[in-house]
């Protein structure tokens, strides 16, 4: 299982696979088993948004175990959250906000310890 961080601007936390656009993220969702997915909404001027990723998840039924919405776009977060909350199985953990710092630190430390 992998963790995926979708963002075109922010640095990807250690221990996560970066996706800088919607297509990369959709490909990872289609090909990998994902534990944690953290989504941004705005992915560059004229580019597909994080909502396109959410639509892909809903259409394919390939839900990560946990989904966080770290976007600063309130409207985008609400749109993504509503679509996921409406369609996701009850077993999916959905968070209407970013990952807690403690979780990021824990994943980062685990990834670093695997390297050594």
Phi and psi in radians as a Rosetta constraint file:
Dihedral C 1 N 2 CA 2 C 2 CIRCULARHARMONIC -2.113 0.35
Dihedral N 2 CA 2 C 2 N 3 CIRCULARHARMONIC 2.900 0.35
Dihedral C 2 N 3 CA 3 C 3 CIRCULARHARMONIC -1.951 0.35
Dihedral N 3 CA 3 C 3 N 4 CIRCULARHARMONIC 2.434 0.35
Dihedral C 3 N 4 CA 4 C 4 CIRCULARHARMONIC -2.187 0.35
Dihedral N 4 CA 4 C 4 N 5 CIRCULARHARMONIC 2.408 0.35
Dihedral C 4 N 5 CA 5 C 5 CIRCULARHARMONIC -2.160 0.35
Dihedral N 5 CA 5 C 5 N 6 CIRCULARHARMONIC 1.913 0.35
Dihedral C 5 N 6 CA 6 C 6 CIRCULARHARMONIC -1.645 0.35
Dihedral N 6 CA 6 C 6 N 7 CIRCULARHARMONIC 2.019 0.35
Dihedral C 6 N 7 CA 7 C 7 CIRCULARHARMONIC -2.920 0.35
Dihedral N 7 CA 7 C 7 N 8 CIRCULARHARMONIC 2.426 0.35
Dihedral C 7 N 8 CA 8 C 8 CIRCULARHARMONIC -1.632 0.35
Dihedral N 8 CA 8 C 8 N 9 CIRCULARHARMONIC -0.136 0.35
Dihedral C 8 N 9 CA 9 C 9 CIRCULARHARMONIC -2.244 0.35
Dihedral N 9 CA 9 C 9 N 10 CIRCULARHARMONIC -0.872 0.35
Dihedral C 9 N 10 CA 10 C 10 CIRCULARHARMONIC -1.236 0.35
Dihedral N 10 CA 10 C 10 N 11 CIRCULARHARMONIC 2.629 0.35
Dihedral C 10 N 11 CA 11 C 11 CIRCULARHARMONIC -1.220 0.35
Dihedral N 11 CA 11 C 11 N 12 CIRCULARHARMONIC 2.456 0.35
Dihedral C 11 N 12 CA 12 C 12 CIRCULARHARMONIC -1.338 0.35
Dihedral N 12 CA 12 C 12 N 13 CIRCULARHARMONIC 2.263 0.35
Dihedral C 12 N 13 CA 13 C 13 CIRCULARHARMONIC -1.112 0.35
Dihedral N 13 CA 13 C 13 N 14 CIRCULARHARMONIC 2.617 0.35
Dihedral C 13 N 14 CA 14 C 14 CIRCULARHARMONIC -1.058 0.35
Dihedral N 14 CA 14 C 14 N 15 CIRCULARHARMONIC 2.376 0.35
Dihedral C 14 N 15 CA 15 C 15 CIRCULARHARMONIC 1.695 0.35
Dihedral N 15 CA 15 C 15 N 16 CIRCULARHARMONIC -0.041 0.35
Dihedral C 15 N 16 CA 16 C 16 CIRCULARHARMONIC -1.998 0.35
Dihedral N 16 CA 16 C 16 N 17 CIRCULARHARMONIC 2.636 0.35
Dihedral C 16 N 17 CA 17 C 17 CIRCULARHARMONIC -1.567 0.35
Dihedral N 17 CA 17 C 17 N 18 CIRCULARHARMONIC 2.190 0.35
Dihedral C 17 N 18 CA 18 C 18 CIRCULARHARMONIC -1.385 0.35
Dihedral N 18 CA 18 C 18 N 19 CIRCULARHARMONIC 2.499 0.35
Dihedral C 18 N 19 CA 19 C 19 CIRCULARHARMONIC -2.272 0.35
Dihedral N 19 CA 19 C 19 N 20 CIRCULARHARMONIC 2.095 0.35
Dihedral C 19 N 20 CA 20 C 20 CIRCULARHARMONIC -1.675 0.35
Dihedral N 20 CA 20 C 20 N 21 CIRCULARHARMONIC -0.093 0.35
Dihedral C 20 N 21 CA 21 C 21 CIRCULARHARMONIC -2.622 0.35
Dihedral N 21 CA 21 C 21 N 22 CIRCULARHARMONIC 2.974 0.35
Dihedral C 21 N 22 CA 22 C 22 CIRCULARHARMONIC -1.099 0.35
Dihedral N 22 CA 22 C 22 N 23 CIRCULARHARMONIC -0.689 0.35
Dihedral C 22 N 23 CA 23 C 23 CIRCULARHARMONIC -1.102 0.35
Dihedral N 23 CA 23 C 23 N 24 CIRCULARHARMONIC -0.777 0.35
Dihedral C 23 N 24 CA 24 C 24 CIRCULARHARMONIC -1.036 0.35
Dihedral N 24 CA 24 C 24 N 25 CIRCULARHARMONIC -0.755 0.35
Dihedral C 24 N 25 CA 25 C 25 CIRCULARHARMONIC -1.157 0.35
Dihedral N 25 CA 25 C 25 N 26 CIRCULARHARMONIC -0.757 0.35
Dihedral C 25 N 26 CA 26 C 26 CIRCULARHARMONIC -1.085 0.35
Dihedral N 26 CA 26 C 26 N 27 CIRCULARHARMONIC -0.662 0.35
Dihedral C 26 N 27 CA 27 C 27 CIRCULARHARMONIC -1.127 0.35
Dihedral N 27 CA 27 C 27 N 28 CIRCULARHARMONIC -0.772 0.35
Dihedral C 27 N 28 CA 28 C 28 CIRCULARHARMONIC -1.075 0.35
Dihedral N 28 CA 28 C 28 N 29 CIRCULARHARMONIC -0.739 0.35
Dihedral C 28 N 29 CA 29 C 29 CIRCULARHARMONIC -1.075 0.35
Dihedral N 29 CA 29 C 29 N 30 CIRCULARHARMONIC -0.684 0.35
Dihedral C 29 N 30 CA 30 C 30 CIRCULARHARMONIC -1.266 0.35
Dihedral N 30 CA 30 C 30 N 31 CIRCULARHARMONIC -0.523 0.35
Dihedral C 30 N 31 CA 31 C 31 CIRCULARHARMONIC -1.840 0.35
Dihedral N 31 CA 31 C 31 N 32 CIRCULARHARMONIC -0.337 0.35
Dihedral C 31 N 32 CA 32 C 32 CIRCULARHARMONIC -2.118 0.35
Dihedral N 32 CA 32 C 32 N 33 CIRCULARHARMONIC 2.806 0.35
Dihedral C 32 N 33 CA 33 C 33 CIRCULARHARMONIC -1.645 0.35
Dihedral N 33 CA 33 C 33 N 34 CIRCULARHARMONIC 2.132 0.35
Dihedral C 33 N 34 CA 34 C 34 CIRCULARHARMONIC -1.937 0.35
Dihedral N 34 CA 34 C 34 N 35 CIRCULARHARMONIC 2.246 0.35
Dihedral C 34 N 35 CA 35 C 35 CIRCULARHARMONIC -1.451 0.35
Dihedral N 35 CA 35 C 35 N 36 CIRCULARHARMONIC -1.060 0.35
Dihedral C 35 N 36 CA 36 C 36 CIRCULARHARMONIC -2.079 0.35
Dihedral N 36 CA 36 C 36 N 37 CIRCULARHARMONIC 2.304 0.35
Dihedral C 36 N 37 CA 37 C 37 CIRCULARHARMONIC -2.133 0.35
Dihedral N 37 CA 37 C 37 N 38 CIRCULARHARMONIC 2.178 0.35
Dihedral C 37 N 38 CA 38 C 38 CIRCULARHARMONIC -1.989 0.35
Dihedral N 38 CA 38 C 38 N 39 CIRCULARHARMONIC 2.146 0.35
Dihedral C 38 N 39 CA 39 C 39 CIRCULARHARMONIC -1.959 0.35
Dihedral N 39 CA 39 C 39 N 40 CIRCULARHARMONIC 2.367 0.35
Dihedral C 39 N 40 CA 40 C 40 CIRCULARHARMONIC -1.701 0.35
Dihedral N 40 CA 40 C 40 N 41 CIRCULARHARMONIC 2.802 0.35
Dihedral C 40 N 41 CA 41 C 41 CIRCULARHARMONIC -1.735 0.35
Dihedral N 41 CA 41 C 41 N 42 CIRCULARHARMONIC -1.030 0.35
Dihedral C 41 N 42 CA 42 C 42 CIRCULARHARMONIC -1.365 0.35
Dihedral N 42 CA 42 C 42 N 43 CIRCULARHARMONIC 2.118 0.35
Dihedral C 42 N 43 CA 43 C 43 CIRCULARHARMONIC -2.150 0.35
Dihedral N 43 CA 43 C 43 N 44 CIRCULARHARMONIC 0.530 0.35
Dihedral C 43 N 44 CA 44 C 44 CIRCULARHARMONIC 1.931 0.35
Dihedral N 44 CA 44 C 44 N 45 CIRCULARHARMONIC 2.603 0.35
Dihedral C 44 N 45 CA 45 C 45 CIRCULARHARMONIC -1.015 0.35
Dihedral N 45 CA 45 C 45 N 46 CIRCULARHARMONIC 2.202 0.35
Dihedral C 45 N 46 CA 46 C 46 CIRCULARHARMONIC 1.309 0.35
Dihedral N 46 CA 46 C 46 N 47 CIRCULARHARMONIC 0.091 0.35
Dihedral C 46 N 47 CA 47 C 47 CIRCULARHARMONIC -1.683 0.35
Dihedral N 47 CA 47 C 47 N 48 CIRCULARHARMONIC 2.678 0.35
Dihedral C 47 N 48 CA 48 C 48 CIRCULARHARMONIC -0.989 0.35
Dihedral N 48 CA 48 C 48 N 49 CIRCULARHARMONIC 2.583 0.35
Dihedral C 48 N 49 CA 49 C 49 CIRCULARHARMONIC -1.697 0.35
Dihedral N 49 CA 49 C 49 N 50 CIRCULARHARMONIC 3.095 0.35
Dihedral C 49 N 50 CA 50 C 50 CIRCULARHARMONIC -1.053 0.35
Dihedral N 50 CA 50 C 50 N 51 CIRCULARHARMONIC -0.441 0.35
Dihedral C 50 N 51 CA 51 C 51 CIRCULARHARMONIC -1.100 0.35
Dihedral N 51 CA 51 C 51 N 52 CIRCULARHARMONIC -0.566 0.35
Dihedral C 51 N 52 CA 52 C 52 CIRCULARHARMONIC -1.091 0.35
Dihedral N 52 CA 52 C 52 N 53 CIRCULARHARMONIC -0.626 0.35
Dihedral C 52 N 53 CA 53 C 53 CIRCULARHARMONIC -1.169 0.35
Dihedral N 53 CA 53 C 53 N 54 CIRCULARHARMONIC -0.766 0.35
Dihedral C 53 N 54 CA 54 C 54 CIRCULARHARMONIC -1.054 0.35
Dihedral N 54 CA 54 C 54 N 55 CIRCULARHARMONIC -0.767 0.35
Dihedral C 54 N 55 CA 55 C 55 CIRCULARHARMONIC -1.047 0.35
Dihedral N 55 CA 55 C 55 N 56 CIRCULARHARMONIC -0.706 0.35
Dihedral C 55 N 56 CA 56 C 56 CIRCULARHARMONIC -1.084 0.35
Dihedral N 56 CA 56 C 56 N 57 CIRCULARHARMONIC -0.770 0.35
Dihedral C 56 N 57 CA 57 C 57 CIRCULARHARMONIC -1.034 0.35
Dihedral N 57 CA 57 C 57 N 58 CIRCULARHARMONIC -0.866 0.35
Dihedral C 57 N 58 CA 58 C 58 CIRCULARHARMONIC -1.105 0.35
Dihedral N 58 CA 58 C 58 N 59 CIRCULARHARMONIC -0.777 0.35
Dihedral C 58 N 59 CA 59 C 59 CIRCULARHARMONIC -1.167 0.35
Dihedral N 59 CA 59 C 59 N 60 CIRCULARHARMONIC -0.644 0.35
Dihedral C 59 N 60 CA 60 C 60 CIRCULARHARMONIC -1.585 0.35
Dihedral N 60 CA 60 C 60 N 61 CIRCULARHARMONIC -0.343 0.35
Dihedral C 60 N 61 CA 61 C 61 CIRCULARHARMONIC 1.296 0.35
Dihedral N 61 CA 61 C 61 N 62 CIRCULARHARMONIC 0.245 0.35
Dihedral C 61 N 62 CA 62 C 62 CIRCULARHARMONIC -1.649 0.35
Dihedral N 62 CA 62 C 62 N 63 CIRCULARHARMONIC 1.442 0.35
Dihedral C 62 N 63 CA 63 C 63 CIRCULARHARMONIC -1.585 0.35
Dihedral N 63 CA 63 C 63 N 64 CIRCULARHARMONIC 2.292 0.35
Dihedral C 63 N 64 CA 64 C 64 CIRCULARHARMONIC -1.136 0.35
Dihedral N 64 CA 64 C 64 N 65 CIRCULARHARMONIC 2.837 0.35
Dihedral C 64 N 65 CA 65 C 65 CIRCULARHARMONIC -1.152 0.35
Dihedral N 65 CA 65 C 65 N 66 CIRCULARHARMONIC -0.667 0.35
Dihedral C 65 N 66 CA 66 C 66 CIRCULARHARMONIC -2.374 0.35
Dihedral N 66 CA 66 C 66 N 67 CIRCULARHARMONIC 2.446 0.35
Dihedral C 66 N 67 CA 67 C 67 CIRCULARHARMONIC -2.270 0.35
Dihedral N 67 CA 67 C 67 N 68 CIRCULARHARMONIC 2.214 0.35
Dihedral C 67 N 68 CA 68 C 68 CIRCULARHARMONIC -1.990 0.35
Dihedral N 68 CA 68 C 68 N 69 CIRCULARHARMONIC 2.584 0.35
Dihedral C 68 N 69 CA 69 C 69 CIRCULARHARMONIC -2.029 0.35
Dihedral N 69 CA 69 C 69 N 70 CIRCULARHARMONIC 1.700 0.35
Dihedral C 69 N 70 CA 70 C 70 CIRCULARHARMONIC -1.643 0.35
Dihedral N 70 CA 70 C 70 N 71 CIRCULARHARMONIC 0.147 0.35
Dihedral C 70 N 71 CA 71 C 71 CIRCULARHARMONIC -1.142 0.35
Dihedral N 71 CA 71 C 71 N 72 CIRCULARHARMONIC 2.620 0.35
Dihedral C 71 N 72 CA 72 C 72 CIRCULARHARMONIC -1.601 0.35
Dihedral N 72 CA 72 C 72 N 73 CIRCULARHARMONIC -0.056 0.35
Dihedral C 72 N 73 CA 73 C 73 CIRCULARHARMONIC -1.443 0.35
Dihedral N 73 CA 73 C 73 N 74 CIRCULARHARMONIC 1.924 0.35
Dihedral C 73 N 74 CA 74 C 74 CIRCULARHARMONIC -1.109 0.35
Dihedral N 74 CA 74 C 74 N 75 CIRCULARHARMONIC -0.799 0.35
Dihedral C 74 N 75 CA 75 C 75 CIRCULARHARMONIC -1.107 0.35
Dihedral N 75 CA 75 C 75 N 76 CIRCULARHARMONIC -0.741 0.35
Dihedral C 75 N 76 CA 76 C 76 CIRCULARHARMONIC -1.118 0.35
Dihedral N 76 CA 76 C 76 N 77 CIRCULARHARMONIC -0.752 0.35
Dihedral C 76 N 77 CA 77 C 77 CIRCULARHARMONIC -1.068 0.35
Dihedral N 77 CA 77 C 77 N 78 CIRCULARHARMONIC -0.787 0.35
Dihedral C 77 N 78 CA 78 C 78 CIRCULARHARMONIC -1.091 0.35
Dihedral N 78 CA 78 C 78 N 79 CIRCULARHARMONIC -0.727 0.35
Dihedral C 78 N 79 CA 79 C 79 CIRCULARHARMONIC -1.104 0.35
Dihedral N 79 CA 79 C 79 N 80 CIRCULARHARMONIC -0.823 0.35
Dihedral C 79 N 80 CA 80 C 80 CIRCULARHARMONIC -1.140 0.35
Dihedral N 80 CA 80 C 80 N 81 CIRCULARHARMONIC -0.786 0.35
Dihedral C 80 N 81 CA 81 C 81 CIRCULARHARMONIC -1.081 0.35
Dihedral N 81 CA 81 C 81 N 82 CIRCULARHARMONIC -0.787 0.35
Dihedral C 81 N 82 CA 82 C 82 CIRCULARHARMONIC -1.052 0.35
Dihedral N 82 CA 82 C 82 N 83 CIRCULARHARMONIC -0.813 0.35
Dihedral C 82 N 83 CA 83 C 83 CIRCULARHARMONIC -1.087 0.35
Dihedral N 83 CA 83 C 83 N 84 CIRCULARHARMONIC -0.747 0.35
Dihedral C 83 N 84 CA 84 C 84 CIRCULARHARMONIC -1.224 0.35
Dihedral N 84 CA 84 C 84 N 85 CIRCULARHARMONIC -0.764 0.35
Dihedral C 84 N 85 CA 85 C 85 CIRCULARHARMONIC -1.115 0.35
Dihedral N 85 CA 85 C 85 N 86 CIRCULARHARMONIC -0.556 0.35
Dihedral C 85 N 86 CA 86 C 86 CIRCULARHARMONIC -1.281 0.35
Dihedral N 86 CA 86 C 86 N 87 CIRCULARHARMONIC -0.611 0.35
Dihedral C 86 N 87 CA 87 C 87 CIRCULARHARMONIC -1.946 0.35
Dihedral N 87 CA 87 C 87 N 88 CIRCULARHARMONIC -0.362 0.35
Dihedral C 87 N 88 CA 88 C 88 CIRCULARHARMONIC -1.212 0.35
Dihedral N 88 CA 88 C 88 N 89 CIRCULARHARMONIC 2.503 0.35
Dihedral C 88 N 89 CA 89 C 89 CIRCULARHARMONIC -1.064 0.35
Dihedral N 89 CA 89 C 89 N 90 CIRCULARHARMONIC 2.700 0.35
Dihedral C 89 N 90 CA 90 C 90 CIRCULARHARMONIC -1.065 0.35
Dihedral N 90 CA 90 C 90 N 91 CIRCULARHARMONIC -0.411 0.35
Dihedral C 90 N 91 CA 91 C 91 CIRCULARHARMONIC -1.309 0.35
Dihedral N 91 CA 91 C 91 N 92 CIRCULARHARMONIC -0.252 0.35
Dihedral C 91 N 92 CA 92 C 92 CIRCULARHARMONIC -1.392 0.35
Dihedral N 92 CA 92 C 92 N 93 CIRCULARHARMONIC 2.324 0.35
Dihedral C 92 N 93 CA 93 C 93 CIRCULARHARMONIC -1.613 0.35
Dihedral N 93 CA 93 C 93 N 94 CIRCULARHARMONIC 2.039 0.35
Dihedral C 93 N 94 CA 94 C 94 CIRCULARHARMONIC -2.044 0.35
Dihedral N 94 CA 94 C 94 N 95 CIRCULARHARMONIC 2.217 0.35
Dihedral C 94 N 95 CA 95 C 95 CIRCULARHARMONIC -2.110 0.35
Dihedral N 95 CA 95 C 95 N 96 CIRCULARHARMONIC 2.201 0.35
Dihedral C 95 N 96 CA 96 C 96 CIRCULARHARMONIC -1.528 0.35
Dihedral N 96 CA 96 C 96 N 97 CIRCULARHARMONIC 0.996 0.35
Dihedral C 96 N 97 CA 97 C 97 CIRCULARHARMONIC 3.017 0.35
Dihedral N 97 CA 97 C 97 N 98 CIRCULARHARMONIC -3.129 0.35
Dihedral C 97 N 98 CA 98 C 98 CIRCULARHARMONIC -1.323 0.35
Dihedral N 98 CA 98 C 98 N 99 CIRCULARHARMONIC 2.888 0.35
Dihedral C 98 N 99 CA 99 C 99 CIRCULARHARMONIC -1.151 0.35
Dihedral N 99 CA 99 C 99 N 100 CIRCULARHARMONIC 2.506 0.35
Dihedral C 99 N 100 CA 100 C 100 CIRCULARHARMONIC -1.146 0.35
Dihedral N 100 CA 100 C 100 N 101 CIRCULARHARMONIC 2.564 0.35
Dihedral C 100 N 101 CA 101 C 101 CIRCULARHARMONIC -0.959 0.35
Dihedral N 101 CA 101 C 101 N 102 CIRCULARHARMONIC -0.651 0.35
Dihedral C 101 N 102 CA 102 C 102 CIRCULARHARMONIC -1.096 0.35
Dihedral N 102 CA 102 C 102 N 103 CIRCULARHARMONIC -0.688 0.35
Dihedral C 102 N 103 CA 103 C 103 CIRCULARHARMONIC -1.154 0.35
Dihedral N 103 CA 103 C 103 N 104 CIRCULARHARMONIC -0.776 0.35
Dihedral C 103 N 104 CA 104 C 104 CIRCULARHARMONIC -1.055 0.35
Dihedral N 104 CA 104 C 104 N 105 CIRCULARHARMONIC -0.755 0.35
Dihedral C 104 N 105 CA 105 C 105 CIRCULARHARMONIC -1.099 0.35
Dihedral N 105 CA 105 C 105 N 106 CIRCULARHARMONIC -0.765 0.35
Dihedral C 105 N 106 CA 106 C 106 CIRCULARHARMONIC -1.084 0.35
Dihedral N 106 CA 106 C 106 N 107 CIRCULARHARMONIC -0.785 0.35
Dihedral C 106 N 107 CA 107 C 107 CIRCULARHARMONIC -1.161 0.35
Dihedral N 107 CA 107 C 107 N 108 CIRCULARHARMONIC -0.719 0.35
Dihedral C 107 N 108 CA 108 C 108 CIRCULARHARMONIC -1.078 0.35
Dihedral N 108 CA 108 C 108 N 109 CIRCULARHARMONIC -0.802 0.35
Dihedral C 108 N 109 CA 109 C 109 CIRCULARHARMONIC -1.108 0.35
Dihedral N 109 CA 109 C 109 N 110 CIRCULARHARMONIC -0.706 0.35
Dihedral C 109 N 110 CA 110 C 110 CIRCULARHARMONIC -1.122 0.35
Dihedral N 110 CA 110 C 110 N 111 CIRCULARHARMONIC -0.715 0.35
Dihedral C 110 N 111 CA 111 C 111 CIRCULARHARMONIC -1.155 0.35
Dihedral N 111 CA 111 C 111 N 112 CIRCULARHARMONIC -0.709 0.35
Dihedral C 111 N 112 CA 112 C 112 CIRCULARHARMONIC -1.162 0.35
Dihedral N 112 CA 112 C 112 N 113 CIRCULARHARMONIC -0.673 0.35
Dihedral C 112 N 113 CA 113 C 113 CIRCULARHARMONIC -1.211 0.35
Dihedral N 113 CA 113 C 113 N 114 CIRCULARHARMONIC -0.479 0.35
Dihedral C 113 N 114 CA 114 C 114 CIRCULARHARMONIC -1.216 0.35
Dihedral N 114 CA 114 C 114 N 115 CIRCULARHARMONIC -0.527 0.35
Dihedral C 114 N 115 CA 115 C 115 CIRCULARHARMONIC -1.285 0.35
Dihedral N 115 CA 115 C 115 N 116 CIRCULARHARMONIC -0.444 0.35
